[in-house]
Amino acid sequence: MSASELLVDPVEAAHRLLGATLRARGVTALVVEVEAYGGVPDGPWPDAAAHSYRGMRDRNAVMFGPPGRLYTYRSHGIHVCANVACGPDGTAAAVLLRACAIEDGADAARARRGAAVRGSALARGPGNLCAALGITMDDNGIDLFDRRGPVTLQLGAPLTATAGPRVGVSQAADRPWRLWLAGRPEVSAYRRSPRAPAPGASD
């Protein structure tokens, strides 16, 4: 499979990324939780929670394509988070990789995360995922389907997903755009932003 598989809307891209194999710097992991994000108000998938909502800037340009590129950013200025651009080139959309199950290279992941961290928690949460796999801000913009690159992605067969609202967003907080594999202990807990409207009051 290639990046052309991600030439779809962000929710469909999230479905296709769930169960993908992510490889980076000595660690192989199964993607078990993702979150879809759209783009600008006049685009096909307006999304006030997306970094791209107010238009293209230097820091979010990767979200505007082409698909299959890695978009990294810092959460709260500290934790690196990894996203996969999707949709047509020039149209903003991406899928946040929220959690992975480490399948190979657990020792390398634990060396980065700490010896006391349980195996199921090594890559639980977007910041921990990047820490465990050694993904950094310098990886922003790389082609995840280039097998020679430091971070690569291999899509798998479609899997049955559970859907629910996204974690920690204050806008468009009720959209069921977070997908995960039910029963996996690596999936993160749902936390609604205290700044979000009451459940049912946000698109």
C-alpha positions as CSV (number, residue, x, y, z in Angstrom):
1,M,0.0,0.0,0.0
2,S,1.1,3.6,-0.6
3,A,0.3,7.1,0.4
4,S,-2.5,7.2,-2.2
5,E,-4.6,5.1,0.2
6,L,-4.8,8.3,2.3
7,L,-6.3,10.4,-0.4
8,V,-9.6,10.4,1.5
9,D,-11.4,12.4,4.1
10,P,-9.7,12.5,7.6
11,V,-12.1,10.1,9.3
12,E,-11.7,7.5,6.5
13,A,-7.9,8.0,6.7
14,A,-8.1,7.4,10.5
15,H,-9.8,4.1,9.8
16,R,-7.1,3.2,7.4
17,L,-4.3,4.1,9.8
18,L,-5.7,2.1,12.7
19,G,-3.8,-1.1,12.7
20,A,-0.9,0.2,10.7
21,T,2.7,-0.7,11.5
22,L,4.9,2.2,12.5
23,R,8.7,1.8,12.5
24,A,11.2,4.3,13.9
25,R,14.7,4.0,15.3
26,G,14.7,0.4,16.4
27,V,11.1,0.1,17.4
28,T,8.2,-1.5,15.6
29,A,4.7,-0.7,16.8
30,L,1.0,-1.3,16.0
31,V,-1.2,1.8,15.8
32,V,-4.1,1.2,18.2
33,E,-5.6,4.7,18.6
34,V,-5.9,7.7,16.3
35,E,-7.8,11.0,16.0
36,A,-8.9,12.7,12.8
37,Y,-8.6,16.5,12.2
38,G,-9.9,18.5,9.3
39,G,-9.0,22.0,8.1
40,V,-10.1,25.5,7.2
41,P,-13.7,26.9,7.4
42,D,-14.2,27.0,3.6
43,G,-12.6,23.6,3.0
44,P,-14.3,20.2,2.7
45,W,-13.8,19.3,6.3
46,P,-14.0,22.5,8.4
47,D,-12.6,21.8,11.9
48,A,-12.2,24.5,14.6
49,A,-10.1,22.0,16.6
50,A,-7.5,21.6,13.9
51,H,-4.2,23.5,13.8
52,S,-4.9,24.3,10.2
53,Y,-8.3,25.9,10.8
54,R,-7.0,29.5,10.5
55,G,-5.0,28.8,7.3
56,M,-1.5,27.7,6.3
57,R,1.4,28.8,8.4
58,D,5.0,27.6,8.4
59,R,4.4,25.4,11.4
60,N,1.3,23.6,10.0
61,A,2.1,23.5,6.3
62,V,2.6,19.8,6.3
63,M,-1.1,19.4,7.1
64,F,-1.9,20.8,3.7
65,G,-0.3,17.8,2.0
66,P,0.7,15.7,0.2
67,P,-0.8,12.7,2.0
68,G,1.5,10.4,3.9
69,R,3.8,13.1,5.2
70,L,4.6,13.3,8.9
71,Y,3.4,16.4,10.7
72,T,5.0,16.9,14.1
73,Y,4.3,19.6,16.7
74,R,4.9,20.2,20.4
75,S,2.0,19.9,22.8
76,H,2.2,22.5,25.5
77,G,5.6,23.3,24.1
78,I,7.1,20.1,25.6
79,H,5.8,16.8,24.1
80,V,6.3,16.0,20.4
81,C,3.2,14.6,18.7
82,A,3.0,12.8,15.4
83,N,0.3,13.2,12.7
84,V,-0.1,11.8,9.2
85,A,-1.3,14.2,6.5
86,C,-4.2,12.9,4.5
87,G,-6.6,14.1,1.8
88,P,-5.6,15.7,-1.6
89,D,-2.5,17.8,-1.8
90,G,-3.3,21.4,-0.9
91,T,-6.3,20.5,1.3
92,A,-5.7,20.5,5.1
93,A,-6.3,17.3,7.0
94,A,-4.3,15.0,9.2
95,V,-4.6,12.1,11.7
96,L,-3.0,12.2,15.1
97,L,-1.3,9.0,16.2
98,R,-2.5,8.7,19.8
99,A,-1.3,5.3,20.9
100,C,0.7,2.3,19.8
101,A,1.4,-1.2,21.0
102,I,5.1,-2.0,20.9
103,E,5.7,-5.2,18.9
104,D,9.5,-5.1,18.6
105,G,12.2,-3.0,20.2
106,A,10.7,-2.7,23.7
107,D,14.1,-2.3,25.2
108,A,14.9,0.7,23.0
109,A,11.4,2.2,23.8
110,R,11.9,1.6,27.6
111,A,15.4,3.2,27.5
112,R,13.7,6.3,26.2
113,R,10.7,6.2,28.4
114,G,12.1,4.8,31.7
115,A,12.6,1.4,33.2
116,A,9.6,1.6,35.5
117,V,7.1,2.2,32.6
118,R,4.8,-0.8,32.0
119,G,4.9,-2.3,28.5
120,S,1.3,-1.3,27.8
121,A,2.0,2.3,28.7
122,L,5.2,2.8,26.7
123,A,3.5,4.4,23.7
124,R,0.1,5.3,25.3
125,G,-0.7,8.9,24.5
126,P,0.7,11.0,21.6
127,G,3.7,12.4,23.5
128,N,4.7,9.1,24.9
129,L,4.3,7.5,21.5
130,C,6.9,9.8,20.0
131,A,9.2,9.5,23.0
132,A,9.1,5.7,22.8
133,L,9.8,5.6,19.0
134,G,12.4,8.4,19.1
135,I,10.3,10.7,16.8
136,T,11.4,14.3,17.0
137,M,10.6,17.7,15.5
138,D,13.3,17.2,13.0
139,D,11.2,14.5,11.4
140,N,8.5,17.0,10.4
141,G,7.6,16.7,6.7
142,I,9.2,13.3,5.9
143,D,7.5,10.8,3.6
144,L,6.3,8.0,5.8
145,F,6.1,5.7,2.8
146,D,9.7,6.1,1.8
147,R,11.2,2.8,3.1
148,R,14.7,4.5,3.4
149,G,13.4,7.1,5.9
150,P,13.9,7.1,9.7
151,V,10.2,6.8,10.3
152,T,8.0,4.5,8.1
153,L,4.4,3.5,8.0
154,Q,2.8,0.3,6.5
155,L,-0.9,0.2,6.3
156,G,-2.7,-3.1,7.2
157,A,-6.0,-4.7,6.5
158,P,-9.1,-2.8,7.7
159,L,-10.0,-3.4,11.4
160,T,-13.2,-2.9,13.3
161,A,-12.9,0.4,15.2
162,T,-14.6,1.9,18.2
163,A,-15.4,5.6,17.8
164,G,-15.8,8.4,20.3
165,P,-15.1,12.1,20.9
166,R,-11.6,13.5,20.7
167,V,-9.5,14.0,23.7
168,G,-8.8,17.4,25.2
169,V,-10.2,19.7,22.5
170,S,-12.4,22.6,23.4
171,Q,-13.8,23.1,19.8
172,A,-15.9,20.5,17.9
173,A,-15.5,18.4,21.0
174,D,-18.4,16.0,20.4
175,R,-17.3,14.7,17.0
176,P,-16.7,11.0,17.2
177,W,-13.4,11.4,15.4
178,R,-11.3,9.4,17.8
179,L,-10.9,5.7,16.8
180,W,-9.4,2.9,18.7
181,L,-9.1,-0.9,18.9
182,A,-11.4,-2.1,21.7
183,G,-9.9,-4.1,24.4
184,R,-6.3,-3.0,23.8
185,P,-4.6,-1.9,27.1
186,E,-2.4,0.6,25.2
187,V,-5.4,2.9,24.4
188,S,-5.4,6.1,26.3
189,A,-8.2,7.2,28.6
190,Y,-10.8,9.7,27.4
191,R,-10.4,13.2,29.0
192,R,-12.8,16.0,27.9
193,S,-11.3,19.5,27.9
194,P,-12.7,21.6,30.8
195,R,-13.0,24.4,28.3
196,A,-15.3,22.4,26.0
197,P,-19.1,23.0,26.1
198,A,-21.3,20.5,27.9
199,P,-21.6,17.2,26.0
200,G,-24.1,17.5,23.2
201,A,-23.5,21.3,22.9
202,S,-20.5,21.1,20.5
203,D,-20.5,20.0,16.8
